[in-house]
Amino acid sequence: MTSVVIRVALAAALGMAASAASAQTLNTVKSRGVLNCGSNGTLAGFGLPDSQGRWTGLDVDLCKAIAAAIFNDPSKVKFVPLTAKDRFTALQSGEVDVLARNTTWTSSRDTSLGLNFTGINYYDGQGFLVRKALKVNSALELNDAAVCVQQGTTTELNLADYFRANKMKLKTVTFATADEAIKAYDAGRCDAYTTDASGLAGERLRLANVNDHIILPEVISKEPLGPTVRHGDDQWFDIVKWTHFAMVNAEELGVTKANVDDQLKSDNPDVKRLLGTEGKHGEGLGLTNDWAVRIIKHVGNYGEAFERNVGQGSPLKIARGLNALWNKGGLQYAPPIR
């Protein structure tokens, strides 16, 4: 009997400890009054400040959505520009609360850094940018080419793997930042530049003569990009994860920035649960039950964020492709709110 009492008491103590730990990041963000978001700072469409310091991008919108869910104010975000080299350290040390910086989900990153990926907000793959004058139509014609690449990335590893697998010679020219790499390519120091295909679309726009360059058709890797949080705070993990899921579900249900107020009157059970007019799903996250309304009203659904940042409403004009909803031929799929 005593052992049972001890086990119950221990379970209760562990439960209270877990509950206290789970609220740590949310409480820190609330008391600070601002979300610290690790972002890119140099990548059009994903994370880039303008001359007035206003940040835009798909990853930027995710952080704005988290702030909207917590504060009902998407402006309560401090964006911290991070390089590929220092991004994980900044999250591990607590400098940022979430890393939303076009980061590829891999097994080693998921298991050895003390971090959790919360989902995939952009399905990508690595490609190559070359000059038309090179008269190359395929990456398989790049034997003995000099390729500019950012060091310390999955891009660098994929590049070496691709050339080795295809028995081609490679001259790798590495740089600490993507900015240095693309400038070197533009200056003629390399035959090709490689990064994620989404990044190629943005970086191509920065070249001196945009129309002199093409993106080759090959996609040589899987690059599932998504935000990350620290291990040990399940509530915060859930908040970041479900922020993305809410935006995807909103698109699937036809709830937009423009019609969200009208949708509050909807009789559709899925819409009612999403918008908090039925159930208490926000409370389970430590948020108000209208948390998704705040996200959609201030930032929009996933499709809206995609289109204005990287899609047809942006200079990049990237097709939805794999990032279309699951019921429209893509891979974007969110668990239901119920």
Secondary structure, DSSP 8 states (H G I E B T S, - for coil): -HHHHHHHHHHHHHHHHHHHHHTHHHHHHHHHTSEEEEE-SSBTTTBEE-TTS-EESHHHHHHHHHHHHHHS-TT-EEEEE--TTTHHHHHHTTS-SEE-SS-B--HHHHHHSSEEE---SEEE-EEEEEEGGG---SGGG-TTEEEEEETTSHHHHHHHHHHHHTT--EEEEEESSHHHHHHHHHTTS-SEEEEEHHHHHHHHTTSTTGGGEEE-S---S-EEE--EEETT-HHHHHHHHHHHHHHHHHHHHT--TTTHHHHTT---HHHHHHHTSSS-TTGGGTS-TTHHHHHHHHT--HHHHHHHHTSTTSSS----GGGSBGGGTS-B------
